Amino acid sequence: SGGSSSGGRGNAPEGAVVDQQLPESASVYQRSTHNRPKQKEQQVKVRLESVPAQPNLVVSFASSQTPLHDAVTVPVHLSDGEIYSIPPFRLENDFGTSDRGKMERLQIVGVGLPGLPDEILFDTDELAAAREGEEDILTDSEDEQESEEDFEEMMECDGLPPLKMKALTEGLSLRSINDKSRRSTIGENRGSIVTFQVAATHDMGNQLANGGNVRIRFRYRGPSPNPATEIWRKREVGLRIVRVKGPRISSLTFRSDLSWGSAYSELCKSLAEQRRLEAVPKWETSRLKRRIDGATSGGVGINSDQSVSLNSIGSVAASQDETILNRVGMDQGVHVSGDEVVVLMAVANETNSTIVLSNRKGLVGGFEGSPMPTVRVTSGVSVKIPVVIQRIERIDENSEVADIAMELVSRTALHWESEPTEGEIAANKRVRQGRVRIPSRCLREIIDEHKSFSSRICKPPVAVRVSVGREESKSEMVLSPGAFVEAVAHVNIQDWIPSHVLSTCSITVEFCCARKDSGSKELSFEEENNTPYVWCGQIRRTVNASEAEDMGHRARVTFFQCGVFVVSACAKISGRGGLAEETWWAPHAETIKVEKENK
């Protein structure tokens, strides 16, 4: 029995006995993450691409071998209307350690110009396309001429941005930049040279909104690994615009006579004395006034049975468009009815050096006998230059009223250039240059305030000619005391005058004679011109302007004393009730020399 019991215990399963002996677990430890099953992650791939060797542009001044860094700033001293030439830059290509960094494209861009977007000044791709595969070297022929025309337009027009820049890229090309043989040379042949010019308008003033900070950006690229990729690099040079003083036109003085010895002043004095001695009766003045009033009322559409006063005429005139075409007979003054006018132009030199004035269109000034091709003005001095200019047409080529301000500015503009001394030449000092002109804004204000300005500078409304029968081969007529000459005057009215203006004007033709160089200190003007000559016949004639397209008049003058005399005629235009009177002299007076015959 004992054996059977022991055998039964030995038959129990061993695993069950072990489980009964082990206590129950208090917690379960998590399995390690690296043993967990997980999805297959996508591996990050790094792509290595081979890029060809790239160029490295080195910018330096032509006079120095030190490269410029991007933070460099070059000062640019500019006055109104001046053209500043920046010292030339040298452009070189550093081919890198592999010596294979070839430059394939170069752009030069002007950045920060006031009122302008980034402007491309030079591009080798545009150059190559223009030349259609030919050698891409930029010369100074047509491109330079176009740039000069751009600067000329900038100097003559108003309302443009205050600054303009251009690049003088003579000899600059990809071939010259990539020429490895130039790296070993020393001096001017090393690298490629490029020069920049900055021009300021005549009203630059305070228009530099960004304080005058401008940059020159050199953008370039080398070989590309594929057609869809371009690798660009850049270099920049900063410009600091500093406004300084320069020459300026300070004043204009109109001179009526075209010659210093034309006896114009003597004729004007004689005319005034003639009118004082031969006063017009009051009944003739009132009759002329009534005739003009009647013509005025019919011209502006007023019934003849209505009473027309000077106030009503003035109100009608104010309602009309007072352009330079309608101001005939309204501007009180004495003028010469020639195609030219003399202007005394005062030029003040406010620079620190002597300047030389010139005119690309001709002479600076002077008269026919004494031309002035150039004028030299020392520092701190103001000179008055006599300038003979053509009168301005009142109607331009487009059949519109001419802009007399811009025409006068264009005809009086001068080019100036500083004249360095011997010491400045030795020190290689910069030669300043630019253009000086009348400030158009100031000129327009003067024209608006003084309406008679148009009569001084524009074409005359009448053409006056006078003759005394002198032979064309002789400059003067010689007479003996007691002889007489017959003076003939012709007055032609210009066709640009509106008909409604002519209907309100009257024209008076009057002869005048005076002793030349009279009015000296020894004798008074009245004593010298009292008895030497006597007019025979009617010396003045008045007609309505609308009735006298070609008006003629003649009279005789007898001389009793020896001397040199001048005979001329003038046309007086009275418009709109006779409130003003324009006097237009014949451009050339006849000279008569009275002397006794030798027996």
NUPAPA-949089 format. One record per residue (C-alpha): residue in one letter; x, y, z. Coordinates in steps of 0.5 Angstrom, whole numbers, padded with zeros to 4 digits, always signed. Example, Ala and Ser with C-alpha at 12.3 -4.5 7.8 and 13.67 -1.06 7.14 Angstrom:
REM residues 2
a+0025-0009+0016/s+0027-0002+0014/
REM end
This chain:
REM residues 599
s+0000+0000+0000/g+0006+0005+0001/g+0008+0003-0005/s+0002+0005-0009/s+0001+0012-0005/s+0008+0014-0007/g+0007+0012-0014/g+0001+0017-0015/r+0004+0023-0012/g+0010+0022-0017/n+0005+0022-0023/a+0002+0029-0022/p+0005+0034-0028/e+0011+0038-0026/g+0008+0044-0029/a+0002+0045-0025/v+0007+0044-0019/v+0011+0050-0021/d+0005+0054-0022/q+0002+0053-0016/q+0009+0055-0012/l+0010+0061-0016/p+0006+0067-0014/e+0002+0071-0018/s+0005+0077-0022/a+0004+0084-0019/s+0005+0088-0026/v+0007+0086-0033/y+0013+0090-0036/q+0012+0093-0043/r+0016+0090-0049/s+0022+0094-0051/t+0020+0098-0057/h+0026+0095-0062/n+0023+0088-0061/r+0016+0091-0063/p+0014+0090-0070/k+0014+0096-0075/q+0013+0099-0082/k+0018+0100-0086/e+0020+0107-0086/q+0022+0111-0092/q+0030+0113-0092/v+0032+0120-0093/k+0036+0121-0100/v+0041+0126-0101/r+0043+0128-0108/l+0050+0130-0110/e+0050+0134-0116/s+0056+0136-0119/v+0057+0144-0121/p+0062+0147-0126/a+0067+0151-0123/q+0064+0158-0123/p+0067+0165-0124/n+0069+0170-0119/l+0068+0178-0121/v+0073+0182-0118/v+0072+0190-0118/s+0077+0195-0117/f+0079+0202-0119/a+0083+0203-0125/s+0088+0206-0122/s+0089+0201-0116/q+0090+0194-0115/t+0086+0193-0109/p+0079+0190-0110/l+0073+0193-0107/h+0069+0190-0102/d+0061+0191-0102/a+0061+0196-0097/v+0065+0201-0100/t+0061+0208-0102/v+0064+0213-0107/p+0062+0220-0106/v+0059+0224-0112/h+0059+0231-0112/l+0054+0234-0117/s+0051+0241-0118/d+0044+0242-0122/g+0045+0240-0129/e+0052+0237-0128/i+0055+0231-0131/y+0059+0227-0127/s+0064+0222-0129/i+0066+0217-0124/p+0073+0214-0124/p+0074+0208-0128/f+0073+0201-0125/r+0077+0195-0127/l+0073+0188-0128/e+0077+0182-0127/n+0075+0175-0127/d+0078+0170-0122/f+0077+0163-0125/g+0078+0160-0118/t+0083+0154-0116/s+0081+0150-0122/d+0082+0156-0127/r+0076+0154-0130/g+0071+0159-0128/k+0069+0162-0134/m+0064+0168-0134/e+0058+0167-0139/r+0053+0173-0138/l+0054+0180-0134/q+0049+0185-0133/i+0051+0192-0130/v+0045+0195-0126/g+0043+0202-0123/v+0039+0201-0117/g+0036+0206-0113/l+0035+0212-0118/p+0030+0216-0115/g+0023+0215-0119/l+0026+0210-0123/p+0026+0202-0123/d+0032+0198-0123/e+0035+0200-0130/i+0040+0195-0134/l+0046+0199-0136/f+0049+0194-0140/d+0048+0186-0141/t+0052+0182-0145/d+0046+0177-0148/e+0043+0183-0151/l+0049+0185-0154/a+0050+0178-0157/a+0043+0178-0160/a+0044+0185-0163/r+0050+0183-0166/e+0047+0176-0169/g+0053+0172-0167/e+0058+0177-0169/e+0064+0179-0164/d+0061+0182-0158/i+0065+0188-0156/l+0061+0194-0155/t+0064+0200-0158/d+0063+0208-0157/s+0059+0209-0164/e+0052+0208-0164/d+0051+0206-0157/e+0055+0212-0155/q+0051+0217-0159/e+0044+0214-0156/s+0047+0215-0149/e+0049+0223-0151/e+0042+0224-0154/d+0039+0221-0147/f+0043+0226-0143/e+0041+0232-0148/e+0033+0230-0147/m+0034+0230-0140/m+0037+0237-0140/e+0032+0240-0144/c+0026+0237-0141/d+0022+0238-0135/g+0019+0233-0130/l+0024+0228-0131/p+0027+0224-0125/p+0033+0228-0122/l+0038+0223-0124/k+0040+0219-0130/m+0046+0214-0130/k+0050+0211-0136/a+0055+0206-0137/l+0061+0207-0142/t+0063+0200-0144/e+0068+0201-0149/g+0072+0194-0150/l+0068+0191-0145/s+0065+0184-0147/l+0065+0177-0145/r+0071+0175-0149/s+0075+0181-0146/i+0073+0179-0139/n+0075+0171-0140/d+0082+0173-0143/k+0087+0169-0139/s+0092+0173-0142/r+0090+0179-0139/r+0091+0177-0132/s+0099+0177-0132/t+0099+0184-0135/i+0100+0190-0131/g+0097+0197-0132/e+0091+0199-0137/n+0091+0192-0141/r+0090+0189-0134/g+0082+0187-0134/s+0077+0191-0137/i+0075+0198-0136/v+0068+0201-0135/t+0066+0208-0134/f+0060+0211-0131/q+0057+0218-0132/v+0051+0221-0127/a+0047+0227-0130/a+0043+0231-0125/t+0037+0235-0128/h+0037+0243-0128/d+0031+0242-0122/m+0035+0236-0118/g+0034+0241-0112/n+0031+0236-0106/q+0028+0231-0110/l+0033+0226-0108/a+0028+0222-0103/n+0033+0217-0101/g+0038+0222-0099/g+0042+0220-0105/n+0044+0213-0104/v+0045+0209-0111/r+0048+0203-0112/i+0052+0200-0118/r+0050+0192-0118/f+0054+0187-0122/r+0050+0181-0124/y+0054+0175-0127/r+0054+0168-0128/g+0058+0162-0130/p+0057+0155-0133/s+0050+0152-0131/p+0050+0144-0129/n+0043+0144-0134/p+0039+0148-0138/a+0034+0149-0132/t+0039+0152-0127/e+0043+0158-0127/i+0047+0160-0121/w+0048+0168-0121/r+0052+0172-0116/k+0053+0180-0115/r+0058+0185-0113/e+0055+0192-0111/v+0059+0199-0111/g+0055+0204-0107/l+0054+0212-0109/r+0053+0217-0105/i+0050+0223-0108/v+0052+0230-0105/r+0049+0236-0108/v+0054+0242-0109/k+0054+0249-0113/g+0055+0250-0120/p+0054+0256-0125/r+0047+0259-0126/i+0044+0264-0131/s+0042+0269-0126/s+0038+0274-0130/l+0036+0276-0137/t+0036+0283-0140/f+0033+0284-0147/r+0036+0289-0151/s+0032+0292-0157/d+0037+0294-0162/l+0041+0289-0165/s+0047+0293-0166/w+0051+0298-0161/g+0051+0303-0166/s+0044+0303-0169/a+0042+0310-0166/y+0036+0306-0163/s+0036+0311-0157/e+0036+0317-0161/l+0030+0315-0165/c+0026+0313-0159/k+0028+0320-0156/s+0026+0324-0163/l+0020+0320-0163/a+0018+0322-0156/e+0020+0329-0158/q+0016+0329-0164/r+0010+0327-0161/r+0010+0332-0155/l+0011+0338-0160/e+0006+0336-0165/a+0000+0334-0160/v-0006+0331-0163/p-0012+0335-0162/k-0017+0332-0157/w-0023+0332-0163/e-0018+0327-0167/t-0017+0323-0161/s-0024+0322-0159/r-0026+0321-0166/l-0021+0315-0167/k-0024+0312-0160/r-0031+0312-0163/r-0028+0308-0169/i-0025+0303-0165/d-0030+0302-0160/g-0035+0301-0166/a-0030+0296-0169/t-0029+0293-0162/s-0037+0292-0161/g-0038+0289-0168/g-0032+0284-0167/v-0034+0281-0161/g-0042+0281-0162/i-0045+0287-0159/n-0050+0290-0162/s-0049+0297-0165/d-0054+0301-0161/q-0052+0299-0154/s-0047+0303-0151/v-0040+0300-0150/s-0035+0303-0145/l-0028+0301-0143/n-0030+0297-0137/s-0035+0293-0142/i-0029+0292-0147/g-0024+0290-0141/s-0029+0285-0139/v-0030+0282-0146/a-0023+0281-0147/a-0022+0278-0140/s-0027+0273-0142/q-0023+0271-0148/d-0017+0266-0148/e-0011+0271-0147/t-0006+0267-0151/i+0000+0270-0154/l-0004+0270-0160/n-0009+0274-0157/r-0005+0279-0154/v-0003+0283-0160/g-0004+0291-0158/m-0005+0290-0151/d+0003+0290-0149/q+0006+0297-0148/g+0013+0297-0150/v+0018+0299-0156/h+0021+0293-0160/v+0024+0292-0166/s+0020+0288-0172/g+0026+0284-0174/d+0027+0276-0174/e+0032+0276-0168/v+0033+0279-0161/v+0039+0281-0157/v+0039+0278-0150/l+0044+0280-0144/m+0045+0273-0141/a+0048+0274-0134/v+0052+0267-0132/a+0055+0267-0125/n+0060+0262-0124/e+0059+0259-0116/t+0064+0253-0117/n+0071+0253-0114/s+0075+0254-0121/t+0075+0257-0128/i+0070+0255-0133/v+0069+0255-0140/l+0062+0256-0143/s+0061+0254-0150/n+0055+0252-0155/r+0054+0246-0159/k+0049+0249-0163/g+0054+0255-0165/l+0056+0261-0162/v+0056+0263-0155/g+0054+0270-0156/g+0056+0276-0159/f+0054+0280-0165/e+0056+0279-0173/g+0062+0283-0173/s+0065+0280-0166/p+0063+0273-0165/m+0064+0270-0158/p+0065+0262-0160/t+0067+0261-0152/v+0067+0265-0146/r+0072+0264-0140/v+0069+0266-0133/t+0073+0266-0127/s+0071+0263-0120/g+0066+0268-0116/v+0065+0272-0122/s+0058+0274-0126/v+0059+0276-0133/k+0053+0279-0138/i+0054+0275-0145/p+0050+0279-0151/v+0046+0273-0154/v+0043+0274-0161/i+0037+0269-0162/q+0031+0268-0167/r+0025+0270-0165/i+0020+0264-0163/e+0014+0263-0167/r+0007+0264-0164/i+0005+0257-0167/d+0009+0251-0167/e+0009+0246-0173/n+0003+0242-0170/s-0001+0248-0171/e-0002+0249-0163/v+0000+0255-0159/a+0008+0255-0158/d+0011+0254-0151/i+0015+0260-0151/a+0018+0258-0144/m+0021+0251-0147/e+0023+0254-0153/l+0027+0260-0150/v+0030+0255-0145/s+0033+0251-0151/r+0036+0257-0155/t+0040+0260-0149/a+0042+0253-0146/l+0050+0253-0145/h+0055+0247-0144/w+0060+0249-0139/e+0067+0245-0137/s+0072+0247-0131/e+0079+0249-0133/p+0084+0246-0129/t+0090+0250-0127/e+0097+0247-0128/g+0097+0244-0121/e+0091+0241-0121/i+0093+0238-0128/a+0099+0235-0124/a+0094+0232-0119/n+0090+0229-0124/k+0084+0233-0121/r+0077+0231-0124/v+0075+0236-0130/r+0067+0238-0128/q+0062+0239-0134/g+0055+0240-0135/r+0050+0245-0138/v+0047+0251-0135/r+0040+0254-0137/i+0035+0258-0135/p+0030+0255-0129/s+0024+0253-0133/r+0020+0254-0127/c+0022+0261-0125/l+0021+0263-0132/r+0014+0260-0133/e+0012+0264-0126/i+0015+0271-0130/i+0011+0269-0136/d+0005+0269-0132/e+0006+0275-0128/h+0009+0279-0134/k+0004+0278-0140/s+0008+0283-0144/f+0014+0278-0144/s+0011+0274-0151/s+0012+0281-0155/r+0019+0281-0153/i+0021+0274-0155/c+0016+0272-0160/k+0015+0274-0167/p+0012+0281-0169/p+0005+0282-0171/v+0008+0286-0176/a+0014+0287-0181/v+0016+0294-0182/r+0021+0296-0188/v+0023+0303-0189/s+0027+0306-0195/v+0030+0312-0198/g+0032+0310-0205/r+0039+0309-0203/e+0043+0304-0208/e+0044+0297-0205/s+0052+0298-0206/k+0053+0304-0201/s+0052+0303-0194/e+0049+0311-0193/m+0046+0316-0198/v+0050+0323-0198/l+0047+0329-0199/s+0048+0337-0199/p+0045+0342-0195/g+0038+0343-0197/a+0037+0337-0201/f+0031+0332-0199/v+0030+0325-0199/e+0023+0321-0200/a+0022+0316-0194/v+0017+0310-0196/a+0015+0305-0191/h+0011+0299-0192/v+0008+0295-0186/n+0005+0288-0187/i+0001+0284-0182/q+0002+0277-0180/d-0003+0272-0182/w-0003+0268-0175/i-0007+0274-0172/p-0014+0272-0171/s-0019+0276-0174/h-0023+0278-0168/v-0016+0281-0165/l-0015+0285-0171/s-0022+0288-0171/t-0020+0291-0164/c-0014+0294-0166/s-0011+0300-0170/i-0005+0301-0173/t-0001+0308-0174/v+0005+0309-0179/e+0010+0314-0177/f+0016+0317-0179/c+0022+0319-0175/c+0029+0322-0176/a+0035+0324-0171/r+0042+0326-0171/k+0046+0320-0170/d+0050+0320-0163/s+0046+0326-0161/g+0045+0328-0154/s+0052+0329-0152/k+0054+0333-0146/e+0056+0340-0150/l+0049+0340-0153/s+0042+0338-0151/f+0038+0333-0155/e+0033+0338-0157/e+0038+0343-0159/e+0041+0338-0164/n+0035+0336-0167/n+0031+0343-0167/t+0033+0346-0174/p+0037+0341-0178/y+0031+0338-0182/v+0024+0339-0183/w+0019+0334-0185/c+0014+0335-0191/g+0007+0332-0192/q+0004+0327-0187/i+0009+0324-0182/r+0003+0319-0179/r-0002+0315-0182/t-0008+0311-0178/v-0012+0306-0180/n-0016+0300-0178/a-0012+0293-0177/s-0017+0289-0181/e-0017+0294-0187/a-0010+0294-0188/e-0006+0288-0190/d-0001+0291-0193/m+0000+0298-0191/g+0004+0304-0194/h+0006+0311-0193/r+0011+0316-0195/a+0014+0323-0194/r+0019+0328-0195/v+0025+0330-0191/t+0029+0336-0192/f+0036+0337-0189/f+0039+0344-0187/q+0045+0342-0183/c+0051+0338-0184/g+0052+0331-0180/v+0050+0324-0180/f+0042+0323-0179/v+0038+0316-0179/v+0031+0316-0182/s+0026+0310-0180/a+0019+0308-0179/c+0015+0305-0174/a+0008+0302-0173/k+0004+0303-0167/i-0001+0298-0165/s-0007+0300-0161/g-0012+0295-0159/r-0018+0294-0154/g-0020+0302-0153/g-0013+0304-0154/l-0011+0302-0147/a-0004+0300-0149/e+0000+0302-0155/e+0006+0297-0158/t+0011+0300-0162/w+0015+0296-0167/w+0021+0300-0171/a+0024+0297-0177/p+0030+0293-0176/h+0034+0297-0180/a+0034+0305-0181/e+0037+0309-0187/t+0043+0313-0186/i+0044+0320-0189/k+0050+0324-0189/v+0050+0331-0190/e+0056+0335-0192/k+0058+0341-0196/e+0060+0340-0204/n+0068+0341-0205/k+0068+0346-0210/
REM end
